[in-house]
Amino acid sequence: MINIIIFIILFLVIVNWFQIISFSSLFVGPKIKTSTIKDEWIKNVVKKKTGLNLFDVTLFHDKKMYGMMAGLPFWPKMILSTGLYKSFNKDELEWVILHEAGHCVLWHNLQSFFIEMIILSVGIYLIQKNKINLFFIPLYAILLSIVSIYLIRWTTEYMADKYSINLVDNPRGVITAQDKFKKSIFRFLFHWNISSTLRIKMAKRRLMSAKL
């Protein structure tokens, strides 16, 4: 039983490490402050291009650059860091807000939850069936976490990028935004986002199609 409990904890923490760190920082250690903005430009762009009604946007007062979408299409909650909100120009910001809104429109939060639960259930079943030793549980959790992250990456993040890049007014904003994100192999392996290189290819493809 202890094997399964350790596996569940490690799996959920690894798959959701970014979300856990971001939200725990609201309550633990040097707390991140939050505020609400009523940015009419963001509201209007999201409403016009996705149909979502955003009542406001929550700002995390954090120098790191990120955006998140909570809730479902009938209760959309957008979160942006001040680092991103203040650093991105309107073309870059339009891509981010449409990407995040796309997650909501396409029900990605629900899809991601189901993917996690399916992989988690498979992992528990294999532990019980094969009587995996406690010593190997951390490695096993890491491997299945990466599988889950990659499935989520290609079923939700890729689709959100495809959705948003097809809607932005200026795809060049997608390209210039990539240089502002911090890149690392750890972030790529254990984060849901697709690579900057692929996003740039998608944006350039959209630019080429616009010229034809």
C-alpha positions as CSV (number, residue, x, y, z in Angstrom):
1,M,0.0,0.0,0.0
2,I,2.9,2.4,0.8
3,N,4.2,1.9,-2.7
4,I,0.9,3.1,-4.2
5,I,0.6,6.1,-1.9
6,I,4.2,7.2,-2.7
7,F,3.6,6.7,-6.4
8,I,0.4,8.7,-6.4
9,I,2.0,11.6,-4.6
10,L,5.1,11.7,-6.7
11,F,3.1,11.3,-10.0
12,L,0.7,14.2,-9.2
13,V,3.4,16.5,-8.0
14,I,5.7,15.9,-11.0
15,V,2.9,16.3,-13.6
16,N,1.5,19.4,-11.9
17,W,4.7,20.9,-10.5
18,F,4.3,24.3,-12.2
19,Q,0.7,24.8,-11.0
20,I,1.6,23.6,-7.5
21,I,4.5,26.0,-7.2
22,S,2.5,28.9,-8.7
23,F,-0.5,28.5,-6.4
24,S,1.4,27.5,-3.2
25,S,3.4,30.8,-3.6
26,L,0.2,32.6,-2.7
27,F,0.2,31.1,0.8
28,V,3.7,29.8,1.6
29,G,7.1,31.7,1.9
30,P,7.5,35.1,0.2
31,K,3.8,35.3,-0.8
32,I,2.9,36.5,-4.3
33,K,0.3,39.2,-4.3
34,T,-2.6,39.2,-6.6
35,S,-4.8,41.8,-8.1
36,T,-7.7,42.1,-10.5
37,I,-7.6,44.1,-13.7
38,K,-10.5,45.0,-15.9
39,D,-8.6,45.3,-19.2
40,E,-11.3,46.0,-21.8
41,W,-8.9,45.2,-24.7
42,I,-8.4,41.7,-23.3
43,K,-12.1,41.2,-22.7
44,N,-13.0,42.4,-26.2
45,V,-10.4,40.3,-28.0
46,V,-11.3,37.2,-26.1
47,K,-15.1,37.7,-26.6
48,K,-14.8,38.6,-30.3
49,K,-12.5,35.7,-31.3
50,T,-13.4,32.9,-28.9
51,G,-16.9,33.8,-27.6
52,L,-15.8,33.7,-24.0
53,N,-17.0,36.3,-21.5
54,L,-14.1,37.3,-19.2
55,F,-15.3,39.5,-16.4
56,D,-11.8,40.2,-15.3
57,V,-8.2,39.0,-15.3
58,T,-6.3,38.0,-12.2
59,L,-2.7,39.2,-12.1
60,F,0.0,37.3,-10.1
61,H,2.6,39.8,-9.1
62,D,5.4,37.7,-10.2
63,K,8.4,38.5,-12.4
64,K,8.3,35.1,-14.1
65,M,6.3,35.1,-17.4
66,Y,3.3,32.8,-17.6
67,G,-0.4,32.6,-18.2
68,M,-3.0,30.1,-17.0
69,M,-6.6,29.4,-17.5
70,A,-8.8,28.0,-14.8
71,G,-12.5,27.0,-14.9
72,L,-14.6,25.8,-17.8
73,P,-16.3,27.7,-20.7
74,F,-19.3,28.7,-18.5
75,W,-16.9,30.0,-15.8
76,P,-13.6,31.2,-17.5
77,K,-10.9,32.5,-15.1
78,M,-7.7,33.9,-16.8
79,I,-4.5,34.4,-14.8
80,L,-1.5,36.3,-16.1
81,S,1.8,37.1,-14.3
82,T,2.8,40.8,-14.2
83,G,6.1,39.8,-15.7
84,L,4.3,38.7,-18.9
85,Y,1.6,41.4,-18.8
86,K,4.1,44.2,-18.6
87,S,6.7,42.7,-20.9
88,F,4.6,41.6,-23.9
89,N,3.4,44.0,-26.6
90,K,-0.1,43.7,-27.8
91,D,0.7,41.3,-30.6
92,E,2.5,39.0,-28.2
93,L,-0.2,39.4,-25.5
94,E,-3.0,38.6,-28.0
95,W,-1.4,35.2,-28.7
96,V,-1.1,34.4,-25.0
97,I,-4.7,35.4,-24.1
98,L,-6.1,33.5,-27.1
99,H,-4.0,30.5,-26.2
100,E,-5.3,30.5,-22.7
101,A,-8.9,31.1,-23.8
102,G,-8.5,28.2,-26.2
103,H,-7.8,25.9,-23.3
104,C,-11.2,26.9,-21.9
105,V,-13.2,26.8,-25.2
106,L,-11.7,23.3,-26.0
107,W,-12.3,21.9,-22.5
108,H,-8.7,21.2,-22.0
109,N,-8.7,21.4,-18.2
110,L,-11.2,18.5,-18.2
111,Q,-9.2,16.6,-20.9
112,S,-5.9,17.0,-18.9
113,F,-7.6,15.7,-15.8
114,F,-8.9,12.6,-17.5
115,I,-5.4,11.9,-19.1
116,E,-3.8,12.2,-15.7
117,M,-6.3,9.9,-14.0
118,I,-6.0,7.3,-16.8
119,I,-2.2,7.2,-16.6
120,L,-2.4,7.2,-12.8
121,S,-4.8,4.3,-12.8
122,V,-2.6,2.3,-15.2
123,G,0.4,3.0,-13.0
124,I,-1.4,1.7,-9.8
125,Y,-2.6,-1.4,-11.7
126,L,0.9,-2.2,-12.9
127,I,2.4,-1.7,-9.4
128,Q,-0.1,-4.2,-8.0
129,K,0.2,-6.6,-10.8
130,N,4.0,-6.6,-11.0
131,K,4.7,-6.0,-7.3
132,I,7.1,-3.2,-8.1
133,N,9.7,-2.7,-5.4
134,L,9.6,0.5,-3.3
135,F,13.1,1.3,-4.5
136,F,12.0,1.7,-8.1
137,I,8.8,3.6,-7.4
138,P,10.4,7.1,-7.8
139,L,11.8,6.2,-11.2
140,Y,8.5,4.6,-12.2
141,A,6.6,7.7,-11.1
142,I,9.0,10.0,-13.2
143,L,8.6,7.8,-16.3
144,L,4.8,7.7,-16.2
145,S,4.7,11.4,-15.3
146,I,6.7,12.2,-18.5
147,V,4.3,10.0,-20.5
148,S,1.3,11.9,-19.0
149,I,3.0,15.3,-19.7
150,Y,3.7,14.4,-23.3
151,L,0.1,13.2,-23.9
152,I,-1.2,16.4,-22.4
153,R,1.3,18.5,-24.3
154,W,0.2,17.1,-27.7
155,T,-3.6,16.8,-27.0
156,T,-4.1,20.2,-25.3
157,E,-1.1,22.5,-25.6
158,Y,-0.5,21.8,-29.2
159,M,-4.2,22.3,-30.0
160,A,-4.3,25.5,-28.0
161,D,-1.3,26.9,-29.9
162,K,-2.9,25.9,-33.2
163,Y,-6.2,27.4,-32.2
164,S,-4.6,30.7,-31.1
165,I,-2.1,31.1,-33.9
166,N,-4.9,30.8,-36.4
167,L,-6.8,33.6,-34.7
168,V,-4.2,36.2,-33.9
169,D,-4.1,39.3,-36.1
170,N,-0.3,39.3,-36.3
171,P,1.5,35.9,-36.1
172,R,4.9,37.8,-35.7
173,G,3.8,38.4,-32.1
174,V,4.0,34.6,-31.6
175,I,7.5,34.6,-32.9
176,T,8.9,37.5,-30.9
177,A,7.2,36.2,-27.7
178,Q,9.3,33.1,-27.8
179,D,12.6,35.0,-27.2
180,K,11.1,36.4,-23.9
181,F,10.4,33.0,-22.3
182,K,13.1,31.3,-20.2
183,K,14.2,28.0,-21.9
184,S,15.6,25.0,-20.2
185,I,15.7,21.2,-20.7
186,F,14.0,20.7,-17.3
187,R,11.2,23.0,-18.3
188,F,10.7,21.2,-21.6
189,L,10.7,17.7,-20.0
190,F,8.4,18.5,-17.1
191,H,6.2,21.2,-18.6
192,W,3.1,20.9,-20.7
193,N,4.1,23.5,-23.2
194,I,5.4,22.6,-26.7
195,S,8.7,23.8,-27.9
196,S,9.3,27.4,-29.0
197,T,10.7,26.1,-32.2
198,L,7.4,24.4,-33.1
199,R,5.4,27.5,-32.2
200,I,7.6,29.6,-34.5
201,K,7.1,27.1,-37.3
202,M,3.4,27.2,-36.9
203,A,3.4,31.1,-36.9
204,K,5.6,31.2,-40.0
205,R,3.3,28.8,-41.7
206,R,0.4,31.1,-40.9
207,L,2.4,34.1,-42.3
208,M,3.1,32.2,-45.5
209,S,-0.5,31.2,-46.0
210,A,-1.6,34.9,-45.5
211,K,0.8,35.9,-48.3
212,L,-0.7,33.4,-50.8
